[in-house]
Amino acid sequence: GLAMWLGVLPESERPVVALAHKLIFATAGALLTLGLRPLYQRLRRRRAPVPVIVAVSAVCAYAVSVVWTGATTAATRAFNTAVFGDAFGPVQSWWFFSGALFFSFIVVAWSALYFGISYDVAGRAERERTLRAEGLLHDARLQALRYQLNPHFLFNTLNALSTLIVEGDGHRAEQMVARLSDFLRLTLARGDVPEVSLADEVDFARRYLDIERVRFEDRLRVAYAIDADALDACVPPLLLQPLVENAVRHGVLPQEAGGTVRIEGHRARGESGRLCLRVVDDGLGPSGDAAPGGPAGGVGLANVRARLAATYGRDASLTIRRAEGGGCVAQIDLPYRRQREVPAGAPALDAPSPAESAL
């Protein structure tokens, strides 16, 4: 409005009145464009393709400009009548449409500026999340030994290994050494990939459970229920293992008869597509010590939540609840994205066999 006022200022006999007219024009346009914002936000959330955004913006720009022309004309005539007692000439109906064609270019420029700034802000936020995710991923690889393979776990594993050697059970002792070595190697050698396939992540959790099953034999039972079309989904590495360890330590092992840990994964059907992962145990269920943020599981669960937030923002969540009939359910909901090409040097992990992928 100020730019247009400066343009007509040299020829205007009443510059203050001209300024009032241009401010009326600018105010009406600004208020009307606020009505486009919810529509444009919806296009951005749905990740509409550029041709659709251009077409919708062009149609909306002309429609808004027709209303803009009428509102500006009516407000200007009311201002002239209030100040001068005269509206200054009749209203020509053709002006609503020809004038709107001129004003629509302003709305198109405003729309382009809105989408440009919005996508730039979103891109900056995505880059910042990526940087945070890379930093947390590096920390998670180191924390895997300190938190998830903590001294308590290593002590119990080595103690169990010593017992097997004393009892002369060399076969099981060899199994435990091999599986512990394999697990440690994979923990440290996964590289800097920010995402792995769900098949790889489930296999990593399975290797951890194999160590525990050598130690506890029939007391620990494992089941898998993973949809085949979910195995190629992208997930952050070291996502399931903290939840599985929580289930073993606080759900299964406190029971004299042991229990079952069940890993579930399925792709939710819908417009956007979601991936749902669950680690379920049939133990006593969450208590004050095992609840999220409690001393028993706080570090691992907090790490998972922080990495989900850094990778997906508010589009992913981790919830802990009591299972029906007893036990605990740790559930992760996140966007479904297909596995991209894994960079060279990333370890290749075997996917669960068909027998393991079904109950």
TACORPE-V484777 format. One record per residue. N is the residue number from 1. RES is the residue in three letters. SS is DSSP state (~ for helix, > for strand, _ for the rest). Layout:
n & res & ss
N & RES & SS
N & RES & SS
//
This chain:
n & res & ss
1 & GLY & _
2 & LEU & ~
3 & ALA & ~
4 & MET & ~
5 & TRP & ~
6 & LEU & ~
7 & GLY & ~
8 & VAL & ~
9 & LEU & ~
10 & PRO & _
11 & GLU & _
12 & SER & _
13 & GLU & _
14 & ARG & _
15 & PRO & ~
16 & VAL & ~
17 & VAL & ~
18 & ALA & ~
19 & LEU & ~
20 & ALA & ~
21 & HIS & ~
22 & LYS & ~
23 & LEU & ~
24 & ILE & ~
25 & PHE & ~
26 & ALA & ~
27 & THR & ~
28 & ALA & ~
29 & GLY & ~
30 & ALA & ~
31 & LEU & ~
32 & LEU & ~
33 & THR & ~
34 & LEU & ~
35 & GLY & ~
36 & LEU & ~
37 & ARG & ~
38 & PRO & ~
39 & LEU & ~
40 & TYR & ~
41 & GLN & ~
42 & ARG & ~
43 & LEU & ~
44 & ARG & ~
45 & ARG & ~
46 & ARG & _
47 & ARG & _
48 & ALA & _
49 & PRO & _
50 & VAL & ~
51 & PRO & ~
52 & VAL & ~
53 & ILE & ~
54 & VAL & ~
55 & ALA & ~
56 & VAL & ~
57 & SER & ~
58 & ALA & ~
59 & VAL & ~
60 & CYS & ~
61 & ALA & ~
62 & TYR & ~
63 & ALA & ~
64 & VAL & ~
65 & SER & ~
66 & VAL & ~
67 & VAL & ~
68 & TRP & ~
69 & THR & ~
70 & GLY & ~
71 & ALA & ~
72 & THR & ~
73 & THR & ~
74 & ALA & ~
75 & ALA & ~
76 & THR & ~
77 & ARG & ~
78 & ALA & ~
79 & PHE & ~
80 & ASN & ~
81 & THR & ~
82 & ALA & ~
83 & VAL & ~
84 & PHE & ~
85 & GLY & _
86 & ASP & _
87 & ALA & _
88 & PHE & _
89 & GLY & _
90 & PRO & _
91 & VAL & _
92 & GLN & _
93 & SER & ~
94 & TRP & ~
95 & TRP & ~
96 & PHE & ~
97 & PHE & ~
98 & SER & ~
99 & GLY & ~
100 & ALA & ~
101 & LEU & ~
102 & PHE & ~
103 & PHE & ~
104 & SER & ~
105 & PHE & ~
106 & ILE & ~
107 & VAL & ~
108 & VAL & ~
109 & ALA & ~
110 & TRP & ~
111 & SER & ~
112 & ALA & ~
113 & LEU & ~
114 & TYR & ~
115 & PHE & ~
116 & GLY & ~
117 & ILE & ~
118 & SER & ~
119 & TYR & ~
120 & ASP & ~
121 & VAL & ~
122 & ALA & ~
123 & GLY & ~
124 & ARG & ~
125 & ALA & ~
126 & GLU & ~
127 & ARG & ~
128 & GLU & ~
129 & ARG & ~
130 & THR & ~
131 & LEU & ~
132 & ARG & ~
133 & ALA & ~
134 & GLU & ~
135 & GLY & ~
136 & LEU & ~
137 & LEU & ~
138 & HIS & ~
139 & ASP & ~
140 & ALA & ~
141 & ARG & ~
142 & LEU & ~
143 & GLN & ~
144 & ALA & ~
145 & LEU & ~
146 & ARG & ~
147 & TYR & ~
148 & GLN & ~
149 & LEU & _
150 & ASN & _
151 & PRO & ~
152 & HIS & ~
153 & PHE & ~
154 & LEU & ~
155 & PHE & ~
156 & ASN & ~
157 & THR & ~
158 & LEU & ~
159 & ASN & ~
160 & ALA & ~
161 & LEU & ~
162 & SER & ~
163 & THR & ~
164 & LEU & ~
165 & ILE & ~
166 & VAL & ~
167 & GLU & _
168 & GLY & _
169 & ASP & _
170 & GLY & ~
171 & HIS & ~
172 & ARG & ~
173 & ALA & ~
174 & GLU & ~
175 & GLN & ~
176 & MET & ~
177 & VAL & ~
178 & ALA & ~
179 & ARG & ~
180 & LEU & ~
181 & SER & ~
182 & ASP & ~
183 & PHE & ~
184 & LEU & ~
185 & ARG & ~
186 & LEU & ~
187 & THR & ~
188 & LEU & ~
189 & ALA & _
190 & ARG & _
191 & GLY & _
192 & ASP & _
193 & VAL & _
194 & PRO & _
195 & GLU & _
196 & VAL & >
197 & SER & >
198 & LEU & ~
199 & ALA & ~
200 & ASP & ~
201 & GLU & ~
202 & VAL & ~
203 & ASP & ~
204 & PHE & ~
205 & ALA & ~
206 & ARG & ~
207 & ARG & ~
208 & TYR & ~
209 & LEU & ~
210 & ASP & ~
211 & ILE & ~
212 & GLU & ~
213 & ARG & ~
214 & VAL & ~
215 & ARG & ~
216 & PHE & ~
217 & GLU & ~
218 & ASP & ~
219 & ARG & ~
220 & LEU & >
221 & ARG & >
222 & VAL & >
223 & ALA & >
224 & TYR & >
225 & ALA & >
226 & ILE & >
227 & ASP & _
228 & ALA & ~
229 & ASP & ~
230 & ALA & ~
231 & LEU & _
232 & ASP & _
233 & ALA & >
234 & CYS & >
235 & VAL & >
236 & PRO & _
237 & PRO & _
238 & LEU & _
239 & LEU & _
240 & LEU & _
241 & GLN & ~
242 & PRO & ~
243 & LEU & ~
244 & VAL & ~
245 & GLU & ~
246 & ASN & ~
247 & ALA & ~
248 & VAL & ~
249 & ARG & ~
250 & HIS & ~
251 & GLY & ~
252 & VAL & ~
253 & LEU & _
254 & PRO & _
255 & GLN & _
256 & GLU & _
257 & ALA & _
258 & GLY & _
259 & GLY & >
260 & THR & >
261 & VAL & >
262 & ARG & >
263 & ILE & >
264 & GLU & >
265 & GLY & >
266 & HIS & >
267 & ARG & >
268 & ALA & >
269 & ARG & _
270 & GLY & _
271 & GLU & _
272 & SER & _
273 & GLY & _
274 & ARG & >
275 & LEU & >
276 & CYS & >
277 & LEU & >
278 & ARG & >
279 & VAL & >
280 & VAL & >
281 & ASP & >
282 & ASP & _
283 & GLY & _
284 & LEU & _
285 & GLY & _
286 & PRO & _
287 & SER & _
288 & GLY & _
289 & ASP & _
290 & ALA & _
291 & ALA & _
292 & PRO & _
293 & GLY & _
294 & GLY & _
295 & PRO & _
296 & ALA & _
297 & GLY & _
298 & GLY & ~
299 & VAL & ~
300 & GLY & ~
301 & LEU & ~
302 & ALA & ~
303 & ASN & ~
304 & VAL & ~
305 & ARG & ~
306 & ALA & ~
307 & ARG & ~
308 & LEU & ~
309 & ALA & ~
310 & ALA & ~
311 & THR & ~
312 & TYR & ~
313 & GLY & ~
314 & ARG & ~
315 & ASP & ~
316 & ALA & _
317 & SER & >
318 & LEU & >
319 & THR & >
320 & ILE & >
321 & ARG & >
322 & ARG & >
323 & ALA & _
324 & GLU & _
325 & GLY & _
326 & GLY & _
327 & GLY & _
328 & CYS & >
329 & VAL & >
330 & ALA & >
331 & GLN & >
332 & ILE & >
333 & ASP & >
334 & LEU & >
335 & PRO & >
336 & TYR & _
337 & ARG & _
338 & ARG & >
339 & GLN & _
340 & ARG & _
341 & GLU & _
342 & VAL & _
343 & PRO & _
344 & ALA & _
345 & GLY & _
346 & ALA & _
347 & PRO & _
348 & ALA & _
349 & LEU & _
350 & ASP & _
351 & ALA & _
352 & PRO & _
353 & SER & _
354 & PRO & _
355 & ALA & _
356 & GLU & _
357 & SER & _
358 & ALA & _
359 & LEU & _
//
